[in-house]
Every structure is written in structure tokens, then in C-alpha cells.
């Protein structure tokens, strides 16, 4: 199973994802595909995310039972704490920007 959640992405990317996955809520896509299809979908998301952001989560054999990747600037940042995936939250400052640049290229190898 895989889940892709998008925020403020171009309409063409939303249309592309809706051809492959079921959009259960605005910007939330779910499906069940092979590793190869998941990798290709994530490549397209990374290439077309624009000023938005996205997260990909999928089931895995890790202790948590899932893995995830992020791309784009967001107030939530993925960290690895001794093999346990966690998310840190950086509140926005008075200008409406996160105080830490959490831009992720999304180029992590998917297993």
C-alpha cells in the first residue's frame, strides 16, 4: 500500500496522480503498486512539485511497518532516530516562513 499527500502542487501533477491512484480526499492519493511503479510515481512528484510539497508513505518490513519520503518546503521534517522514522515540527516565524529550511530533494533511494 502507498499513500501520497500533496499540498499546493500544480494541477497537472494532481491529474497525473489521479490516473494511477484513488484520490480519497483533496490531495490524498492511495494505491497498491510495485516498488518500480512507486519509484516512478515519486520521480514525477519530485519533478513537478513546484512550490508545493508532498509526502510518500508505503508499507515496509521495518519495525514501524512503513517508510516515508518528503519533498518541498514544509514545517515538518523527517528525521531518523536510531532507525525509527520521526517527524519534527518547526513553527512558522512572524513572516510566515519556517525558521529552518526543510527543503528535501526527494532523491533518497526507495527500497
N, C-alpha and C positions, 0 to 999 in steps of 0.2 A: 504494500500500500504506500502511496505517496500523496503528499499534500503540498501545494504551492499557494502561498498567500502573497498577494501583491497589494501595493499601495501607491497611488499616484503614478501609475505606469501608462504609457501610450495605449490608445485604443487598439492599435494593430496587434500589440502583444496580447491583450485580453482576448481578442478574436482568435489568435493563433492557439492560445491555451485552451479555449473553449472547444476547439476542434478535436483535441486529444483527451481532455479531462472534463469532468462534470463540474460546473460552477454551482456549488451548493449555496453560496452567499456571494454578495458582491466582492469580487477579488479573491475568493477562496475556491481553489480547484482541487479535486480529489480524483484518484485513479489507481490502477494496479497494473504496472508495466514492468518490463525487464530493466536491468541495470543500463543496458545500452540505450533504450528509449529515454530513461530518466536522465542520463548524461546529456543526450541531445536536447531534450527539453530545457535543461538548465543552461546549456550553452546559448540557446536562443534567448532565454530570460536575461542572462548576463549581458548579451549583446544589445538587447533592445530595452533595458530597464529605464534608460534615460535619467531623468531627475528623481524618479521614484525609487522604491525599494521592494525587495522580495525575500521570502524565506522558503526554502525547500526542506521538508521533513519526510523521512521514509523509515520504514521498519528495518531493523537490522538485528544481528545476533549479539550486540553489545549488552552490557548489564542493564542499561536504561531501556533497551528494546527499540530504540530509534536513534537516528543521527539527523543532523540538520546543517544547512549552509545558509548564509545570508549574502545579499549583495545590495549595495546602495547605502546611503546615509540614513541612519535611524538612531533613536535614543537607546536602543537595546543592542548590546554587543555580545557575540558568542565568545565564551572562554572555555578552556578545558582545564578542569581541576582534577588532577590525578586520574585521567581517563573518563571522568564524569562530565558530560556536557552541561554547562550552566549558562545563564544569561545575566549580564549586568545591565543595570539601568542608569543612564546618565540624564538627569533632568535638564530641561532647556533653560538657558540663561535669559536675561531680560530682553535680549534682542530676538528671542525665539529660536536660537540655534543651540545645538548641543554643545556643551563645553569641551567635549573631546571629539575629534574627528573619528567617526566609526565607519568610514568607507572601507568596504571589503570588495576585493576584486572578484570573488567567487571562483577563483581558479584552483581551489582545492580539489585534489583527485577524489572522485567518488568511488567508493568500493562497493 
